[in-house]
Amino acid sequence: MLLGGCHSAPPPPRYTIGFSQCTTADAWRQAMLAGMHKELSFYPNVRFRLKDAHDDSRRQQQQIQEFLREGIDLLIVSANEAEPITPIVEEVFNRGIPVVILDRRTTSRLYTAYVGGNNQEVGQTAGRYVGNLLRGRGQVLEVLGAPGASPALDRHQGFAQGLAAYPGVRLTAQVHGDWKRPSVMDNLPAVLREHPEIDLIFAHNDRMALGAYQVCKRLGLDQRIRVVGVDGLPGNQGGIQFVQDGVLTATLLYPPGGEEAIRTAMKILRHQSYDKENTLGTMVIDSTNVLTMKLQTEKLTSQQQDIQRQQELLQRQRATYASQQTVLYSLAAALLGVAVLGLLAFRAFRANRRSNHRLGEQNREIISQRNQLQEFSERAKVETEAKLRFFTNFSHELRTPLTLILGPVEEMLTAGPDLPAAHRHDLSLVRRNAQRLLQLVNQLMDFRKIDVGKMPVRATEGNLVAFVREIMDVFEKPARQRGITLRFLPAEPVIRLWFDVNILDKVFFNLLSNALKFTPEHGQITVSLQLEPGGQAVRVSVEDTGRGISDEDRAHIFEWFYQGQQAGARGSGMGLALALGLTRLHLGQLSFSSRPGQGSTFVVTLPLELPAALRQLEPTAAAYPALAVEEGFMPPAPTDPAAGAGAAEALVLVIEDNPDVNAFINQKLRPHFQVSTAFDGATGLRLAAESIPDLIVCDVMLPELSGLEVVAQLKGDWRTSHIPVVLLTARDAPEQQVEGVQAGADLYLTKPFNPTFLLESLRTLLANRDKLREHFRRELSLDTATVAPQRVDQKFLADLTAIVEANLTRSDLTVEDVARSLGISRVQLYRKVKAILGTGVTDFIQGIRLTKARQLLLNEDQTIAEVAYQLGFSSPSYFSTSFKARYQVSPSEFRALHTTPSP
């Protein structure tokens, strides 16, 4: 053992990193090198060597060979051309030297890690931003980089993909700028004179965007044409400054990746875990966030300068400390026995201690600054997560474009036999995946609602046995077609409890769909209901005789987006997770048990009582949802379950904040109509959307939301646009009455009003509504089965008809599919169609199919069986029966009557 010795930690190993770059982009290169030097300041034991080939790939190969001869521990490569550099990079990698590819990939996968941006994602982000900036309409000119360069190709491809979501925005012209401003100054003026209609210029980097702005300014177009660039570099000559100065409308951030390259390299050298693929994200920098970005970059630059100054001071202090140690040892060796020199040595020792103390304080300050940088990084991660949540919630906007995709695709698929087989296959692939994406978008909306707590529970008291029986009726026909026995075993004929119809409908529908999907032919599905011991909860179990759940899937079965390992179990991975989330939202539990090869049982446990905050005492909708879906998968459309004994009576919604007046109107109308009431405009709008009344009587002076605003929203919402509205008010001035009629009211009555006149007015409005319904039905009976969208109701019928016509070949088309395409529930779709046409959704779909059948039967090239299957009928016999019930002749008789025999 050594006593009195001083042991210091061994010095960290020294590394040599070679960096080979080959680019002429000075500003971007400087930003990349600045990031590298900033990160290298934290690693004083690293020797960094730079070789710049200045856009000469052959010279870059030679420089990498020099690195190999000189001896390096790791190589970072930023190439200008991928193919010439690939062989030498593979040679370095095969020699056991780690290789980090920066910004531009090689054509081989033989490298250690990649760090760089996604040029295609940059182009897509630019396309979406330009589409929103131009509000979906305008002419765009694109300034591309060097011809054949992969960044230019990827950015152009991504930009075109981003603009594809905005049919009104057209890419009118292109200019090749070769990444440099002078080439843009030379080539752009002639193109702008040829296309004076250009609204926006998108350049592949900020230098070319600056040249485009200068050309526009010279031509006097800088106030009309907006310019968007790419790079978003800091500094006086960077894209961030151009956006702040108003030179550019926006720039897309394309991070140089210098810091991330050094971080990845150090992880590799230190044998720490690292990602092979490190794709840097992008974002739009415009007037809304440019000041924040500039302040952040300036703050980071200032902090880096402080760190460098502190490190320089630390080096000087260390040099001073080393010098003082040398002097101390020299004096101690020369004058060991002299007391004076001993005193001097003591004083020098104290000075060294003070120096160490200062060094310690400086080290702590450096560590504090590094912690601040890490805090900024964490804050950026939080902001990124917020953006992801925003875009997820925004996903519902995809439903309309998806519907517009499906319509033309279906039309092309049914255009005739001349369509090539390869094209028909590709179009079928587009249709299947668009339909799948539409379903996933709707499930994702429910997922995000649960995730952020935005899905409220509105429970009403009802009979759970009847509710579950109605849902099971939906699956009766598809189960029978596959020979599956569907059993329903309630322990009690009536089990009453508080529950939210829309929430539990999705839960049980998902469980039954899964059971039907995984139960083989001639299997059995059993649904049982029973009260828990103690009478505080009810259990609903769905048991199937399928193949069961494997051991590896059990632990993940309720995870979002998890897909089972068994063959045929692939799906979105959201169904069971959504059912679990909705059940918990309803204060219930969802559990399962399974035996491989014998089947699975899912059990939903629901409390009989719910907190008062979750109860909705006012009736807002039918007791149970309408569950009718298309023939071939579901039974025919049911009658409205909300009607009950008074199904023939119209439903009138009264919106009046004065309790006495509300009660008076209720009393006068109840002998003649079904009546529901609301005391404010917001509640009235909600009740109208949920129950779809036949008439609405509304006061003008309502708290928070006026009656005029209620009428405007009702008429602007296609779910309620068809409902006649009677406005009641004490405001009897002529201009006030004109204001009410302009808002969309069908009748304007002033207080005091005659109850008999009100009653007769309501009857007249209902009669006129019946005439309008018959008008719509006559239009839909035409061969085209399409209504011109001149009014809100006609627009709804046009959209509904387009969706059905786009899916005529699907035998499994359901009412839920149609409702999902329209972005509404089955209940709302059923009631809207019932209110406008006086028929069910399934009858409507059947009518369109049979109308289309008349056209197809005139073509003798198709057999009757082919026509049946083409229109989604499950069998030719069912098609013949339906056709004869509609037209009183069979398909063969119809064809014989309307076609001329061949000579």
Buried (B, 14 or more C-beta within 10 A) or exposed (E): EEEEEEEEEEEEEEBBBBBBBBBEBEBBBBBBBBBBBBBBBBBEEBEBEBBBBEBBBEBBBEBBEEBBEEEBBBBBBBBBBBEBBBEBBBBBBEEEBBBBBBBBBBEBEEBBBBBBBBBBBBBBBBBBBBBEBBEEEBBBBBBBBBEEBBBBBBBBBBBBBBBBBBEEBBBBBBBBBBBBBEBBBBBBBEBBEEEEEBBBBBBBBBBBBBBBBBBBEEBEBBEEBBBBBBBBBBBEBBBBBBBBEEBBBBBBBBBBBBBBBBBBBBBBBEEEEBEEEBBBBBBBBBEEBBEEBBEBBEEBBEBBEEBEEBBEEBEEBEEBBEEBEEEBEEBBEEBEEEEEBBEBBEEBEEBBEEBEEEBEEBEEEBEEBEEEBEEEEEEEEEEEEEEEEEEBBEBBEBBEBBBBBBBEBBEBBBEEEEEEEEEBEEBEEBBEEBBEBBBBBBBBBBBBBBBEEEBEBBBBBBBBBBBBBBBBBBBBBBBEEEEBEBEBEBEEEEBEBBBBBBBBBBBBBBBBBBBBEBBEEEBBBBBBBBBEEEEEBBBBBBBBBBBBBBEEBBEEBBEBEBEBEBEEBEBBBBBBBBBBBBBEBBBBBBBBBBEBEEBBBBBBBBBBEBEEEBBBEEBBBBBBBBBBBBBBBBBEBBEBBBEEEEEEBBBBBBBBBEEEBBEBBBEBBEEEBBBBBBBBBBBBBBBBBBBBBBBBBBBBBBEEBBBBBBBBBBBEBBBBBBBBBBBBBEBEEEEBBEBBEEBBBBBBBBEEBEEEEBBEBBBEBBEEBEEBBEEBBEBBEEEEBBBEBEBBBBBBBBBBBBBBBBBBBBBBBBBBBBBBBBBBBBBBBBBBBBBBBBBBBBBBBBBBBBBBBBEBBEEEEBEBBEBBBBBBBBBBEEBBEBBBEBBEEBBEBBBEEEEEEEE
